[in-house]
Amino acid sequence: MLGFNQTALLYFYQRIGIQSWTDQLIDKAIKVIPTHGKLLFTEIQKIIENNSLPVDIAYYLIFYKYIPMPVYIPALVEAVRSRGLL
């Protein structure tokens, strides 16, 4: 059985899909998301939305460790479970 962080990373990887993000878009997203402290995934999404960035880029940034793994939230765990990954 995978641990929560591994399962969450697998979920983020699956959400990346076939998206191809430009370096400029990645840089902009990295600059607007604080890398210190722990954020909820919903907070990361809100920051991205407020900066007119595509929400799906959050999955890319988390999977490739540009930003830290968000703290535990029930909605994320439920999404992982509903996909049969946990």
PDB file of N, CA, C and O in Angstrom, chain B, residues numbered from 101:
ATOM      1  N   MET B 101       0.854  -1.186   0.000  1.00  0.00           N
ATOM      2  CA  MET B 101       0.000   0.000   0.000  1.00  0.00           C
ATOM      3  C   MET B 101       0.894   1.242   0.000  1.00  0.00           C
ATOM      4  O   MET B 101       1.839   1.341   0.783  1.00  0.00           O
ATOM      5  N   LEU B 102       0.595   2.145  -0.852  1.00  0.00           N
ATOM      6  CA  LEU B 102       1.362   3.386  -0.915  1.00  0.00           C
ATOM      7  C   LEU B 102       1.001   4.300   0.238  1.00  0.00           C
ATOM      8  O   LEU B 102      -0.134   4.289   0.715  1.00  0.00           O
ATOM      9  N   GLY B 103       1.967   5.096   0.689  1.00  0.00           N
ATOM     10  CA  GLY B 103       1.684   6.107   1.695  1.00  0.00           C
ATOM     11  C   GLY B 103       0.880   7.237   1.078  1.00  0.00           C
ATOM     12  O   GLY B 103       0.749   7.328  -0.142  1.00  0.00           O
ATOM     13  N   PHE B 104       0.340   8.103   1.939  1.00  0.00           N
ATOM     14  CA  PHE B 104      -0.506   9.187   1.441  1.00  0.00           C
ATOM     15  C   PHE B 104       0.238  10.076   0.449  1.00  0.00           C
ATOM     16  O   PHE B 104      -0.304  10.393  -0.610  1.00  0.00           O
ATOM     17  N   ASN B 105       1.468  10.486   0.766  1.00  0.00           N
ATOM     18  CA  ASN B 105       2.193  11.380  -0.135  1.00  0.00           C
ATOM     19  C   ASN B 105       2.457  10.728  -1.486  1.00  0.00           C
ATOM     20  O   ASN B 105       2.356  11.388  -2.520  1.00  0.00           O
ATOM     21  N   GLN B 106       2.794   9.438  -1.490  1.00  0.00           N
ATOM     22  CA  GLN B 106       3.011   8.750  -2.752  1.00  0.00           C
ATOM     23  C   GLN B 106       1.716   8.653  -3.552  1.00  0.00           C
ATOM     24  O   GLN B 106       1.709   8.846  -4.768  1.00  0.00           O
ATOM     25  N   THR B 107       0.637   8.355  -2.865  1.00  0.00           N
ATOM     26  CA  THR B 107      -0.657   8.254  -3.535  1.00  0.00           C
ATOM     27  C   THR B 107      -1.081   9.609  -4.092  1.00  0.00           C
ATOM     28  O   THR B 107      -1.577   9.706  -5.214  1.00  0.00           O
ATOM     29  N   ALA B 108      -0.877  10.647  -3.292  1.00  0.00           N
ATOM     30  CA  ALA B 108      -1.219  11.996  -3.755  1.00  0.00           C
ATOM     31  C   ALA B 108      -0.381  12.367  -4.966  1.00  0.00           C
ATOM     32  O   ALA B 108      -0.905  12.948  -5.916  1.00  0.00           O
ATOM     33  N   LEU B 109       0.910  12.047  -4.957  1.00  0.00           N
ATOM     34  CA  LEU B 109       1.765  12.340  -6.107  1.00  0.00           C
ATOM     35  C   LEU B 109       1.290  11.599  -7.353  1.00  0.00           C
ATOM     36  O   LEU B 109       1.305  12.155  -8.451  1.00  0.00           O
ATOM     37  N   LEU B 110       0.875  10.362  -7.187  1.00  0.00           N
ATOM     38  CA  LEU B 110       0.341   9.612  -8.315  1.00  0.00           C
ATOM     39  C   LEU B 110      -0.915  10.289  -8.867  1.00  0.00           C
ATOM     40  O   LEU B 110      -1.104  10.371 -10.081  1.00  0.00           O
ATOM     41  N   TYR B 111      -1.764  10.769  -7.971  1.00  0.00           N
ATOM     42  CA  TYR B 111      -2.973  11.490  -8.385  1.00  0.00           C
ATOM     43  C   TYR B 111      -2.597  12.755  -9.157  1.00  0.00           C
ATOM     44  O   TYR B 111      -3.174  13.036 -10.208  1.00  0.00           O
ATOM     45  N   PHE B 112      -1.624  13.522  -8.636  1.00  0.00           N
ATOM     46  CA  PHE B 112      -1.201  14.742  -9.319  1.00  0.00           C
ATOM     47  C   PHE B 112      -0.632  14.413 -10.697  1.00  0.00           C
ATOM     48  O   PHE B 112      -0.885  15.126 -11.668  1.00  0.00           O
ATOM     49  N   TYR B 113       0.146  13.320 -10.773  1.00  0.00           N
ATOM     50  CA  TYR B 113       0.715  12.918 -12.058  1.00  0.00           C
ATOM     51  C   TYR B 113      -0.387  12.614 -13.062  1.00  0.00           C
ATOM     52  O   TYR B 113      -0.309  13.021 -14.222  1.00  0.00           O
ATOM     53  N   GLN B 114      -1.411  11.899 -12.614  1.00  0.00           N
ATOM     54  CA  GLN B 114      -2.517  11.579 -13.503  1.00  0.00           C
ATOM     55  C   GLN B 114      -3.253  12.835 -13.949  1.00  0.00           C
ATOM     56  O   GLN B 114      -3.745  12.893 -15.076  1.00  0.00           O
ATOM     57  N   ARG B 115      -3.335  13.834 -13.089  1.00  0.00           N
ATOM     58  CA  ARG B 115      -4.029  15.074 -13.430  1.00  0.00           C
ATOM     59  C   ARG B 115      -3.229  15.930 -14.405  1.00  0.00           C
ATOM     60  O   ARG B 115      -3.803  16.779 -15.087  1.00  0.00           O
ATOM     61  N   ILE B 116      -1.933  15.724 -14.484  1.00  0.00           N
ATOM     62  CA  ILE B 116      -1.105  16.499 -15.405  1.00  0.00           C
ATOM     63  C   ILE B 116      -1.553  16.236 -16.834  1.00  0.00           C
ATOM     64  O   ILE B 116      -1.601  17.146 -17.662  1.00  0.00           O
ATOM     65  N   GLY B 117      -1.886  14.959 -17.116  1.00  0.00           N
ATOM     66  CA  GLY B 117      -2.341  14.609 -18.454  1.00  0.00           C
ATOM     67  C   GLY B 117      -1.279  14.907 -19.495  1.00  0.00           C
ATOM     68  O   GLY B 117      -0.094  14.643 -19.289  1.00  0.00           O
ATOM     69  N   ILE B 118      -1.714  15.452 -20.597  1.00  0.00           N
ATOM     70  CA  ILE B 118      -0.774  15.738 -21.683  1.00  0.00           C
ATOM     71  C   ILE B 118      -0.503  17.233 -21.812  1.00  0.00           C
ATOM     72  O   ILE B 118      -0.060  17.707 -22.859  1.00  0.00           O
ATOM     73  N   GLN B 119      -0.772  17.961 -20.748  1.00  0.00           N
ATOM     74  CA  GLN B 119      -0.542  19.404 -20.772  1.00  0.00           C
ATOM     75  C   GLN B 119       0.937  19.705 -20.997  1.00  0.00           C
ATOM     76  O   GLN B 119       1.809  19.012 -20.471  1.00  0.00           O
ATOM     77  N   SER B 120       1.200  20.712 -21.758  1.00  0.00           N
ATOM     78  CA  SER B 120       2.556  21.180 -21.975  1.00  0.00           C
ATOM     79  C   SER B 120       2.608  22.646 -21.549  1.00  0.00           C
ATOM     80  O   SER B 120       2.055  23.521 -22.215  1.00  0.00           O
ATOM     81  N   TRP B 121       3.271  22.892 -20.445  1.00  0.00           N
ATOM     82  CA  TRP B 121       3.330  24.247 -19.906  1.00  0.00           C
ATOM     83  C   TRP B 121       4.598  24.938 -20.385  1.00  0.00           C
ATOM     84  O   TRP B 121       5.665  24.325 -20.423  1.00  0.00           O
ATOM     85  N   THR B 122       4.486  26.205 -20.749  1.00  0.00           N
ATOM     86  CA  THR B 122       5.660  26.970 -21.163  1.00  0.00           C
ATOM     87  C   THR B 122       6.486  27.327 -19.936  1.00  0.00           C
ATOM     88  O   THR B 122       5.973  27.371 -18.818  1.00  0.00           O
ATOM     89  N   ASP B 123       7.772  27.582 -20.161  1.00  0.00           N
ATOM     90  CA  ASP B 123       8.652  27.991 -19.059  1.00  0.00           C
ATOM     91  C   ASP B 123       8.159  29.286 -18.421  1.00  0.00           C
ATOM     92  O   ASP B 123       8.250  29.455 -17.205  1.00  0.00           O
ATOM     93  N   GLN B 124       7.638  30.201 -19.238  1.00  0.00           N
ATOM     94  CA  GLN B 124       7.139  31.468 -18.718  1.00  0.00           C
ATOM     95  C   GLN B 124       5.945  31.257 -17.790  1.00  0.00           C
ATOM     96  O   GLN B 124       5.851  31.901 -16.745  1.00  0.00           O
ATOM     97  N   LEU B 125       5.045  30.371 -18.160  1.00  0.00           N
ATOM     98  CA  LEU B 125       3.868  30.090 -17.342  1.00  0.00           C
ATOM     99  C   LEU B 125       4.275  29.421 -16.029  1.00  0.00           C
ATOM    100  O   LEU B 125       3.756  29.758 -14.965  1.00  0.00           O
ATOM    101  N   ILE B 126       5.199  28.480 -16.111  1.00  0.00           N
ATOM    102  CA  ILE B 126       5.699  27.810 -14.905  1.00  0.00           C
ATOM    103  C   ILE B 126       6.369  28.821 -13.988  1.00  0.00           C
ATOM    104  O   ILE B 126       6.113  28.829 -12.784  1.00  0.00           O
ATOM    105  N   ASP B 127       7.222  29.670 -14.542  1.00  0.00           N
ATOM    106  CA  ASP B 127       7.901  30.692 -13.735  1.00  0.00           C
ATOM    107  C   ASP B 127       6.911  31.632 -13.055  1.00  0.00           C
ATOM    108  O   ASP B 127       7.071  31.972 -11.883  1.00  0.00           O
ATOM    109  N   LYS B 128       5.888  32.050 -13.797  1.00  0.00           N
ATOM    110  CA  LYS B 128       4.884  32.947 -13.221  1.00  0.00           C
ATOM    111  C   LYS B 128       4.161  32.267 -12.064  1.00  0.00           C
ATOM    112  O   LYS B 128       3.941  32.880 -11.019  1.00  0.00           O
ATOM    113  N   ALA B 129       3.793  31.002 -12.249  1.00  0.00           N
ATOM    114  CA  ALA B 129       3.091  30.266 -11.195  1.00  0.00           C
ATOM    115  C   ALA B 129       3.973  30.089  -9.964  1.00  0.00           C
ATOM    116  O   ALA B 129       3.511  30.250  -8.835  1.00  0.00           O
ATOM    117  N   ILE B 130       5.228  29.761 -10.183  1.00  0.00           N
ATOM    118  CA  ILE B 130       6.154  29.573  -9.056  1.00  0.00           C
ATOM    119  C   ILE B 130       6.304  30.869  -8.269  1.00  0.00           C
ATOM    120  O   ILE B 130       6.372  30.845  -7.040  1.00  0.00           O
ATOM    121  N   LYS B 131       6.357  31.988  -8.963  1.00  0.00           N
ATOM    122  CA  LYS B 131       6.554  33.276  -8.296  1.00  0.00           C
ATOM    123  C   LYS B 131       5.365  33.693  -7.436  1.00  0.00           C
ATOM    124  O   LYS B 131       5.546  34.396  -6.441  1.00  0.00           O
ATOM    125  N   VAL B 132       4.166  33.279  -7.795  1.00  0.00           N
ATOM    126  CA  VAL B 132       2.986  33.730  -7.044  1.00  0.00           C
ATOM    127  C   VAL B 132       2.623  32.808  -5.881  1.00  0.00           C
ATOM    128  O   VAL B 132       1.861  33.198  -4.997  1.00  0.00           O
ATOM    129  N   ILE B 133       3.159  31.597  -5.876  1.00  0.00           N
ATOM    130  CA  ILE B 133       2.835  30.646  -4.806  1.00  0.00           C
ATOM    131  C   ILE B 133       3.947  30.651  -3.771  1.00  0.00           C
ATOM    132  O   ILE B 133       5.096  30.363  -4.105  1.00  0.00           O
ATOM    133  N   PRO B 134       3.630  30.973  -2.514  1.00  0.00           N
ATOM    134  CA  PRO B 134       4.657  30.954  -1.469  1.00  0.00           C
ATOM    135  C   PRO B 134       5.229  29.547  -1.293  1.00  0.00           C
ATOM    136  O   PRO B 134       4.481  28.571  -1.242  1.00  0.00           O
ATOM    137  N   THR B 135       6.546  29.447  -1.201  1.00  0.00           N
ATOM    138  CA  THR B 135       7.172  28.140  -1.029  1.00  0.00           C
ATOM    139  C   THR B 135       7.538  27.878   0.427  1.00  0.00           C
ATOM    140  O   THR B 135       8.037  26.799   0.749  1.00  0.00           O
ATOM    141  N   HIS B 136       7.305  28.830   1.303  1.00  0.00           N
ATOM    142  CA  HIS B 136       7.562  28.626   2.724  1.00  0.00           C
ATOM    143  C   HIS B 136       6.238  28.324   3.426  1.00  0.00           C
ATOM    144  O   HIS B 136       5.185  28.827   3.033  1.00  0.00           O
ATOM    145  N   GLY B 137       6.306  27.519   4.441  1.00  0.00           N
ATOM    146  CA  GLY B 137       5.079  27.164   5.154  1.00  0.00           C
ATOM    147  C   GLY B 137       4.273  26.151   4.380  1.00  0.00           C
ATOM    148  O   GLY B 137       4.627  25.782   3.260  1.00  0.00           O
ATOM    149  N   LYS B 138       3.210  25.713   4.968  1.00  0.00           N
ATOM    150  CA  LYS B 138       2.351  24.713   4.345  1.00  0.00           C
ATOM    151  C   LYS B 138       1.037  25.349   3.938  1.00  0.00           C
ATOM    152  O   LYS B 138       0.421  26.076   4.716  1.00  0.00           O
ATOM    153  N   LEU B 139       0.616  25.076   2.732  1.00  0.00           N
ATOM    154  CA  LEU B 139      -0.655  25.581   2.223  1.00  0.00           C
ATOM    155  C   LEU B 139      -1.611  24.422   1.996  1.00  0.00           C
ATOM    156  O   LEU B 139      -1.189  23.299   1.719  1.00  0.00           O
ATOM    157  N   LEU B 140      -2.874  24.699   2.113  1.00  0.00           N
ATOM    158  CA  LEU B 140      -3.886  23.742   1.700  1.00  0.00           C
ATOM    159  C   LEU B 140      -3.948  23.756   0.181  1.00  0.00           C
ATOM    160  O   LEU B 140      -3.614  24.759  -0.450  1.00  0.00           O
ATOM    161  N   PHE B 141      -4.373  22.652  -0.402  1.00  0.00           N
ATOM    162  CA  PHE B 141      -4.483  22.604  -1.853  1.00  0.00           C
ATOM    163  C   PHE B 141      -5.468  23.655  -2.358  1.00  0.00           C
ATOM    164  O   PHE B 141      -5.262  24.252  -3.415  1.00  0.00           O
ATOM    165  N   THR B 142      -6.530  23.876  -1.605  1.00  0.00           N
ATOM    166  CA  THR B 142      -7.511  24.883  -2.009  1.00  0.00           C
ATOM    167  C   THR B 142      -6.898  26.284  -2.002  1.00  0.00           C
ATOM    168  O   THR B 142      -7.278  27.133  -2.808  1.00  0.00           O
ATOM    169  N   GLU B 143      -5.956  26.526  -1.099  1.00  0.00           N
ATOM    170  CA  GLU B 143      -5.272  27.830  -1.076  1.00  0.00           C
ATOM    171  C   GLU B 143      -4.385  27.991  -2.307  1.00  0.00           C
ATOM    172  O   GLU B 143      -4.311  29.074  -2.889  1.00  0.00           O
ATOM    173  N   ILE B 144      -3.721  26.922  -2.695  1.00  0.00           N
ATOM    174  CA  ILE B 144      -2.886  26.962  -3.897  1.00  0.00           C
ATOM    175  C   ILE B 144      -3.752  27.240  -5.127  1.00  0.00           C
ATOM    176  O   ILE B 144      -3.401  28.066  -5.969  1.00  0.00           O
ATOM    177  N   GLN B 145      -4.879  26.547  -5.219  1.00  0.00           N
ATOM    178  CA  GLN B 145      -5.789  26.769  -6.341  1.00  0.00           C
ATOM    179  C   GLN B 145      -6.268  28.214  -6.390  1.00  0.00           C
ATOM    180  O   GLN B 145      -6.321  28.818  -7.461  1.00  0.00           O
ATOM    181  N   LYS B 146      -6.613  28.761  -5.244  1.00  0.00           N
ATOM    182  CA  LYS B 146      -7.119  30.138  -5.175  1.00  0.00           C
ATOM    183  C   LYS B 146      -6.051  31.129  -5.640  1.00  0.00           C
ATOM    184  O   LYS B 146      -6.344  32.055  -6.396  1.00  0.00           O
ATOM    185  N   ILE B 147      -4.812  30.929  -5.183  1.00  0.00           N
ATOM    186  CA  ILE B 147      -3.716  31.811  -5.595  1.00  0.00           C
ATOM    187  C   ILE B 147      -3.542  31.759  -7.108  1.00  0.00           C
ATOM    188  O   ILE B 147      -3.373  32.791  -7.758  1.00  0.00           O
ATOM    189  N   ILE B 148      -3.583  30.563  -7.658  1.00  0.00           N
ATOM    190  CA  ILE B 148      -3.416  30.398  -9.104  1.00  0.00           C
ATOM    191  C   ILE B 148      -4.559  31.073  -9.856  1.00  0.00           C
ATOM    192  O   ILE B 148      -4.327  31.795 -10.826  1.00  0.00           O
ATOM    193  N   GLU B 149      -5.786  30.839  -9.412  1.00  0.00           N
ATOM    194  CA  GLU B 149      -6.947  31.466 -10.052  1.00  0.00           C
ATOM    195  C   GLU B 149      -6.871  32.988  -9.985  1.00  0.00           C
ATOM    196  O   GLU B 149      -7.161  33.671 -10.967  1.00  0.00           O
ATOM    197  N   ASN B 150      -6.482  33.516  -8.833  1.00  0.00           N
ATOM    198  CA  ASN B 150      -6.398  34.973  -8.646  1.00  0.00           C
ATOM    199  C   ASN B 150      -5.333  35.618  -9.518  1.00  0.00           C
ATOM    200  O   ASN B 150      -5.349  36.831  -9.727  1.00  0.00           O
ATOM    201  N   ASN B 151      -4.416  34.820 -10.023  1.00  0.00           N
ATOM    202  CA  ASN B 151      -3.355  35.336 -10.891  1.00  0.00           C
ATOM    203  C   ASN B 151      -3.566  34.935 -12.352  1.00  0.00           C
ATOM    204  O   ASN B 151      -2.632  34.942 -13.154  1.00  0.00           O
ATOM    205  N   SER B 152      -4.808  34.587 -12.679  1.00  0.00           N
ATOM    206  CA  SER B 152      -5.200  34.255 -14.056  1.00  0.00           C
ATOM    207  C   SER B 152      -4.346  33.156 -14.688  1.00  0.00           C
ATOM    208  O   SER B 152      -3.988  33.224 -15.864  1.00  0.00           O
ATOM    209  N   LEU B 153      -4.031  32.153 -13.886  1.00  0.00           N
ATOM    210  CA  LEU B 153      -3.279  31.009 -14.375  1.00  0.00           C
ATOM    211  C   LEU B 153      -4.202  29.796 -14.436  1.00  0.00           C
ATOM    212  O   LEU B 153      -5.184  29.736 -13.695  1.00  0.00           O
ATOM    213  N   PRO B 154      -3.907  28.835 -15.298  1.00  0.00           N
ATOM    214  CA  PRO B 154      -4.736  27.627 -15.356  1.00  0.00           C
ATOM    215  C   PRO B 154      -4.560  26.802 -14.076  1.00  0.00           C
ATOM    216  O   PRO B 154      -3.434  26.533 -13.655  1.00  0.00           O
ATOM    217  N   VAL B 155      -5.651  26.412 -13.476  1.00  0.00           N
ATOM    218  CA  VAL B 155      -5.610  25.700 -12.195  1.00  0.00           C
ATOM    219  C   VAL B 155      -4.832  24.395 -12.297  1.00  0.00           C
ATOM    220  O   VAL B 155      -4.172  23.995 -11.337  1.00  0.00           O
ATOM    221  N   ASP B 156      -4.897  23.727 -13.442  1.00  0.00           N
ATOM    222  CA  ASP B 156      -4.218  22.439 -13.594  1.00  0.00           C
ATOM    223  C   ASP B 156      -2.698  22.539 -13.474  1.00  0.00           C
ATOM    224  O   ASP B 156      -2.030  21.526 -13.266  1.00  0.00           O
ATOM    225  N   ILE B 157      -2.154  23.722 -13.599  1.00  0.00           N
ATOM    226  CA  ILE B 157      -0.702  23.845 -13.457  1.00  0.00           C
ATOM    227  C   ILE B 157      -0.265  23.518 -12.025  1.00  0.00           C
ATOM    228  O   ILE B 157       0.897  23.182 -11.795  1.00  0.00           O
ATOM    229  N   ALA B 158      -1.181  23.614 -11.071  1.00  0.00           N
ATOM    230  CA  ALA B 158      -0.852  23.273  -9.680  1.00  0.00           C
ATOM    231  C   ALA B 158      -0.409  21.823  -9.573  1.00  0.00           C
ATOM    232  O   ALA B 158       0.538  21.516  -8.849  1.00  0.00           O
ATOM    233  N   TYR B 159      -1.085  20.925 -10.288  1.00  0.00           N
ATOM    234  CA  TYR B 159      -0.714  19.510 -10.243  1.00  0.00           C
ATOM    235  C   TYR B 159       0.707  19.307 -10.753  1.00  0.00           C
ATOM    236  O   TYR B 159       1.475  18.527 -10.188  1.00  0.00           O
ATOM    237  N   TYR B 160       1.045  20.009 -11.812  1.00  0.00           N
ATOM    238  CA  TYR B 160       2.391  19.929 -12.386  1.00  0.00           C
ATOM    239  C   TYR B 160       3.433  20.425 -11.385  1.00  0.00           C
ATOM    240  O   TYR B 160       4.451  19.772 -11.157  1.00  0.00           O
ATOM    241  N   LEU B 161       3.168  21.581 -10.797  1.00  0.00           N
ATOM    242  CA  LEU B 161       4.124  22.174  -9.866  1.00  0.00           C
ATOM    243  C   LEU B 161       4.343  21.306  -8.633  1.00  0.00           C
ATOM    244  O   LEU B 161       5.458  21.216  -8.121  1.00  0.00           O
ATOM    245  N   ILE B 162       3.289  20.676  -8.164  1.00  0.00           N
ATOM    246  CA  ILE B 162       3.410  19.808  -6.986  1.00  0.00           C
ATOM    247  C   ILE B 162       4.134  18.518  -7.356  1.00  0.00           C
ATOM    248  O   ILE B 162       5.044  18.092  -6.644  1.00  0.00           O
ATOM    249  N   PHE B 163       3.741  17.895  -8.459  1.00  0.00           N
ATOM    250  CA  PHE B 163       4.355  16.626  -8.841  1.00  0.00           C
ATOM    251  C   PHE B 163       5.854  16.778  -9.073  1.00  0.00           C
ATOM    252  O   PHE B 163       6.641  15.939  -8.633  1.00  0.00           O
ATOM    253  N   TYR B 164       6.251  17.846  -9.762  1.00  0.00           N
ATOM    254  CA  TYR B 164       7.662  18.051 -10.070  1.00  0.00           C
ATOM    255  C   TYR B 164       8.393  18.843  -8.980  1.00  0.00           C
ATOM    256  O   TYR B 164       9.523  19.289  -9.178  1.00  0.00           O
ATOM    257  N   LYS B 165       7.746  19.008  -7.846  1.00  0.00           N
ATOM    258  CA  LYS B 165       8.335  19.582  -6.629  1.00  0.00           C
ATOM    259  C   LYS B 165       8.839  21.013  -6.800  1.00  0.00           C
ATOM    260  O   LYS B 165       9.818  21.419  -6.172  1.00  0.00           O
ATOM    261  N   TYR B 166       8.160  21.766  -7.652  1.00  0.00           N
ATOM    262  CA  TYR B 166       8.446  23.190  -7.727  1.00  0.00           C
ATOM    263  C   TYR B 166       7.890  23.887  -6.485  1.00  0.00           C
ATOM    264  O   TYR B 166       8.434  24.892  -6.026  1.00  0.00           O
ATOM    265  N   ILE B 167       6.798  23.336  -5.949  1.00  0.00           N
ATOM    266  CA  ILE B 167       6.205  23.845  -4.717  1.00  0.00           C
ATOM    267  C   ILE B 167       5.991  22.654  -3.784  1.00  0.00           C
ATOM    268  O   ILE B 167       5.865  21.519  -4.244  1.00  0.00           O
ATOM    269  N   PRO B 168       5.949  22.911  -2.465  1.00  0.00           N
ATOM    270  CA  PRO B 168       5.789  21.797  -1.522  1.00  0.00           C
ATOM    271  C   PRO B 168       4.429  21.118  -1.632  1.00  0.00           C
ATOM    272  O   PRO B 168       3.445  21.715  -2.067  1.00  0.00           O
ATOM    273  N   MET B 169       4.408  19.861  -1.228  1.00  0.00           N
ATOM    274  CA  MET B 169       3.156  19.099  -1.167  1.00  0.00           C
ATOM    275  C   MET B 169       2.207  19.834  -0.233  1.00  0.00           C
ATOM    276  O   MET B 169       2.594  20.209   0.874  1.00  0.00           O
ATOM    277  N   PRO B 170       0.962  20.046  -0.667  1.00  0.00           N
ATOM    278  CA  PRO B 170       0.005  20.726   0.224  1.00  0.00           C
ATOM    279  C   PRO B 170      -0.294  19.872   1.449  1.00  0.00           C
ATOM    280  O   PRO B 170      -0.107  18.655   1.441  1.00  0.00           O
ATOM    281  N   VAL B 171      -0.756  20.530   2.490  1.00  0.00           N
ATOM    282  CA  VAL B 171      -1.107  19.793   3.698  1.00  0.00           C
ATOM    283  C   VAL B 171      -2.356  18.982   3.455  1.00  0.00           C
ATOM    284  O   VAL B 171      -3.125  19.241   2.529  1.00  0.00           O
ATOM    285  N   TYR B 172      -2.539  18.000   4.302  1.00  0.00           N
ATOM    286  CA  TYR B 172      -3.672  17.066   4.217  1.00  0.00           C
ATOM    287  C   TYR B 172      -5.002  17.800   4.168  1.00  0.00           C
ATOM    288  O   TYR B 172      -5.271  18.677   4.989  1.00  0.00           O
ATOM    289  N   ILE B 173      -5.828  17.434   3.201  1.00  0.00           N
ATOM    290  CA  ILE B 173      -7.203  17.936   3.160  1.00  0.00           C
ATOM    291  C   ILE B 173      -8.119  16.775   2.774  1.00  0.00           C
ATOM    292  O   ILE B 173      -7.789  15.995   1.881  1.00  0.00           O
ATOM    293  N   PRO B 174      -9.254  16.660   3.437  1.00  0.00           N
ATOM    294  CA  PRO B 174     -10.167  15.543   3.163  1.00  0.00           C
ATOM    295  C   PRO B 174     -10.603  15.449   1.704  1.00  0.00           C
ATOM    296  O   PRO B 174     -10.760  14.344   1.185  1.00  0.00           O
ATOM    297  N   ALA B 175     -10.800  16.570   1.039  1.00  0.00           N
ATOM    298  CA  ALA B 175     -11.264  16.541  -0.349  1.00  0.00           C
ATOM    299  C   ALA B 175     -10.238  15.867  -1.255  1.00  0.00           C
ATOM    300  O   ALA B 175     -10.607  15.126  -2.166  1.00  0.00           O
ATOM    301  N   LEU B 176      -8.967  16.118  -1.013  1.00  0.00           N
ATOM    302  CA  LEU B 176      -7.928  15.505  -1.827  1.00  0.00           C
ATOM    303  C   LEU B 176      -7.903  14.000  -1.601  1.00  0.00           C
ATOM    304  O   LEU B 176      -7.821  13.223  -2.553  1.00  0.00           O
ATOM    305  N   VAL B 177      -7.972  13.596  -0.349  1.00  0.00           N
ATOM    306  CA  VAL B 177      -7.978  12.167  -0.036  1.00  0.00           C
ATOM    307  C   VAL B 177      -9.181  11.492  -0.679  1.00  0.00           C
ATOM    308  O   VAL B 177      -9.055  10.396  -1.225  1.00  0.00           O
ATOM    309  N   GLU B 178     -10.331  12.123  -0.621  1.00  0.00           N
ATOM    310  CA  GLU B 178     -11.531  11.547  -1.220  1.00  0.00           C
ATOM    311  C   GLU B 178     -11.375  11.421  -2.730  1.00  0.00           C
ATOM    312  O   GLU B 178     -11.808  10.427  -3.315  1.00  0.00           O
ATOM    313  N   ALA B 179     -10.764  12.408  -3.365  1.00  0.00           N
ATOM    314  CA  ALA B 179     -10.541  12.344  -4.809  1.00  0.00           C
ATOM    315  C   ALA B 179      -9.618  11.181  -5.156  1.00  0.00           C
ATOM    316  O   ALA B 179      -9.845  10.477  -6.140  1.00  0.00           O
ATOM    317  N   VAL B 180      -8.583  10.981  -4.355  1.00  0.00           N
ATOM    318  CA  VAL B 180      -7.656   9.879  -4.583  1.00  0.00           C
ATOM    319  C   VAL B 180      -8.376   8.541  -4.391  1.00  0.00           C
ATOM    320  O   VAL B 180      -8.217   7.624  -5.196  1.00  0.00           O
ATOM    321  N   ARG B 181      -9.152   8.439  -3.343  1.00  0.00           N
ATOM    322  CA  ARG B 181      -9.898   7.207  -3.072  1.00  0.00           C
ATOM    323  C   ARG B 181     -10.903   6.905  -4.181  1.00  0.00           C
ATOM    324  O   ARG B 181     -11.058   5.753  -4.587  1.00  0.00           O
ATOM    325  N   SER B 182     -11.585   7.940  -4.668  1.00  0.00           N
ATOM    326  CA  SER B 182     -12.606   7.716  -5.700  1.00  0.00           C
ATOM    327  C   SER B 182     -11.996   7.192  -6.998  1.00  0.00           C
ATOM    328  O   SER B 182     -12.688   6.569  -7.804  1.00  0.00           O
ATOM    329  N   ARG B 183     -10.721   7.438  -7.197  1.00  0.00           N
ATOM    330  CA  ARG B 183     -10.025   6.922  -8.373  1.00  0.00           C
ATOM    331  C   ARG B 183      -9.414   5.543  -8.109  1.00  0.00           C
ATOM    332  O   ARG B 183      -8.738   4.978  -8.969  1.00  0.00           O
ATOM    333  N   GLY B 184      -9.660   5.014  -6.915  1.00  0.00           N
ATOM    334  CA  GLY B 184      -9.167   3.687  -6.579  1.00  0.00           C
ATOM    335  C   GLY B 184      -7.678   3.641  -6.308  1.00  0.00           C
ATOM    336  O   GLY B 184      -7.061   2.579  -6.401  1.00  0.00           O
ATOM    337  N   LEU B 185      -7.093   4.783  -5.973  1.00  0.00           N
ATOM    338  CA  LEU B 185      -5.664   4.830  -5.734  1.00  0.00           C
ATOM    339  C   LEU B 185      -5.273   4.700  -4.259  1.00  0.00           C
ATOM    340  O   LEU B 185      -4.089   4.627  -3.932  1.00  0.00           O
ATOM    341  N   LEU B 186      -6.260   4.672  -3.384  1.00  0.00           N
ATOM    342  CA  LEU B 186      -5.953   4.589  -1.956  1.00  0.00           C
ATOM    343  C   LEU B 186      -6.850   3.583  -1.300  1.00  0.00           C
ATOM    344  O   LEU B 186      -6.752   3.362  -0.092  1.00  0.00           O
TER     345      LEU B 186
END
